[in-house]
């Protein structure tokens, strides 16, 4: 079993409140879960309305498949128009 994880940090320029951020966060998390079946959650920056940090975990029996899946998720999130991906940390 192989477990890969990543922390993605987004900047949301038009979020003027935590409510604005939550709308974008929920949408992005739901779309990603449905499309890729990965574990994903908001981490660390819950009280900062323009910064969104997401933790992602991929589990697979094959290391190549796990890495490809994580790469696909990251590419999908880079294309999001509501939040700008600023930093990627893979573990």
Residue pairs with C-beta under 8 A, 6 or more apart in sequence:
1 59
1 60
1 61
2 59
2 60
2 61
2 62
2 63
2 66
3 57
3 58
3 59
3 66
4 57
4 58
4 66
4 67
4 69
4 70
4 90
4 91
5 55
5 56
5 57
5 58
5 90
5 91
6 55
6 56
6 70
6 73
6 74
6 88
6 89
6 90
6 91
7 43
7 53
7 54
7 55
7 56
7 87
7 88
7 89
7 91
8 53
8 54
8 56
8 74
8 77
8 85
8 87
8 88
8 89
9 45
9 51
9 52
9 53
9 85
9 86
9 87
9 88
10 51
10 52
10 53
10 54
10 77
10 80
10 83
10 84
10 85
10 86
11 50
11 51
11 52
11 83
11 84
11 86
12 20
12 21
12 24
12 49
12 50
12 51
12 52
12 82
12 83
12 84
13 50
13 84
14 20
14 82
15 21
15 24
15 49
15 50
16 49
17 49
18 47
18 49
20 49
21 49
21 50
21 52
24 52
24 82
24 83
25 42
25 52
25 54
27 82
28 52
28 54
28 77
28 80
28 82
28 83
29 40
29 41
29 42
29 54
32 38
32 40
32 56
32 73
32 76
32 77
33 40
35 76
36 69
36 72
36 73
36 76
38 56
38 57
38 58
38 69
38 70
38 73
39 56
39 57
39 58
39 59
40 54
40 55
40 56
40 57
41 54
41 55
42 52
42 53
42 54
42 55
43 53
43 54
43 55
44 53
45 51
45 52
45 53
52 83
54 77
56 70
56 73
58 66
58 69
58 70
58 73
59 66
60 66
60 69
70 90
74 85
74 88
77 85
78 85
